[in-house]
Amino acid sequence: MEESAVDTIPHWIAGGPCAQRSERRSAVWNPATGVQRAWVGLGGAAEVDQAVQAASQAFESWSQTSLGRRTQILFAFRERVRSQAQRIAEAIADEHGKTVPDALGEVQRGLEVVDFACGIASLLKGDYSDQVSQGIDLFSFRAPLGVVAGITPFNFPAMVPLWMFPLAIACGNSFVLKPSERDPTASMLLAQLWAEAGLPEGVFNVVHGDKAAVDALLEHPQVAAISFVGSTPIARYVHQRGTAAGKRVQALGGAKNHAIVLPDADEAFAAEQLASAAFGSAGQRCMAISAAVVVGFDGDTFAQTVSDRAASIKVGPGRDPRTQMGPVVTREARERITRLIGSAPEQGAAIALDGRGVVVPGHEAGFFVGPTVIDRVEPRMDVYREEIFGPVLCVLHARSLTEAIELVNANPYGNGAAIFTRSGSAAREFQRRVRAGMIGINVPIPVPMAYYSFGGWGDSLFGDRHVYGPEGVAFYTRAKVVTSRWPQLEADGNVPYHFPTAT
């Protein structure tokens, strides 16, 4: 394709589009067709500094803006996102590959955080204690940090940024977003909607880029906090570099989410739920179920039941209303996933359903991998040890609930875990003993509502704060405690010189 045939997606700085300074850029592809859609500029230190300076200047006035005015803008932004949800979803389908209904669901889950942030006046209420000592009162409130940044992944180009910046901005901060360079259009659409909602210039900025932009954000002295979602190696890197630079960091990493299936579970129901959780969005979700642990009955039967359900999934382009599962995001992702599938039988597993080589008529150049079920998987195998991030479900076997829980807990990740059972006792034991941040009981993808918080344990989270919800408010603010006294016009005299105590 000739370079003149595609546009270049700009940055968004100080309230409007901003051209790339350098010649560094990356191709944006349509995964369903294998055709390039656009170029996106890869910003570095210069672009990051430009955005941070704009955000820093905007913070001075935005942090002093009344809660009522902030809420008005948040409500206006919410309504604009709702009205443009279809447009955003179609852009996601074209650049990520997921289906339009799946992308609409992503936008809706992001909007739930905007809804939560619209209640910021209540969320920022402090405490007050009257007359803690003679004539002295004590109260607290939470103040914004300053310029904060978000580094977000390709798999949810609208939802994950919406998990971050609505609360950060509602709390009085200004924001610099570094989205994935693979699907950048959703971020630009959201930036435009912020401007239409009346957000002052510079409060929200978008800098596209790769590692150079990430490092510039981590090193910039005016960036107070970093929110990150991505792979575990990069999450660890961001946390280490960010905290070493004195920043507050929440870094959410990868996952290997398990679902335990007990003998008393409804096998057909569990298989249907796991097929959806494993193969929705082509498995490119940090909460996708990638390992099913079958307990106490013939696991071959269960693997076949899941395979039969998965075999009927309609694979195709995300814009096709008949499609249930789209392509993976890049050609390189497809090659990595098929390589891992191929390693399974070499290491002793059995492929119950093979999605390699799937061809979608009319989209032969697309990056498609079909649903894949691998039975008799063991923890030593590559398909279990690595985060596949594709439409692959591994089936493992355990003799008891205790053995299954121990298997789950031995995995270094701890994002989400689920159990399928009719036993309240087994479910309670599971929820108390399993080492994961989000637990599902007969719910395979237990993503909390916006008024809770999202985050895992182990190698799935670096830092001590989860995203959105009450912990999101705490992350984007810091506490101030004020001790006040209003003396009479005539001083009482006899001021003691010992350490003050309540009297």
Order of alpha helices (4+ residues) and beta strands (2+ residues): beta-beta-beta-beta-beta-alpha-alpha-alpha-alpha-alpha-beta-beta-beta-alpha-beta-alpha-beta-alpha-beta-alpha-beta-beta-alpha-beta-alpha-alpha-beta-beta-alpha-beta-alpha-beta-beta-alpha-beta-beta-beta-alpha-beta
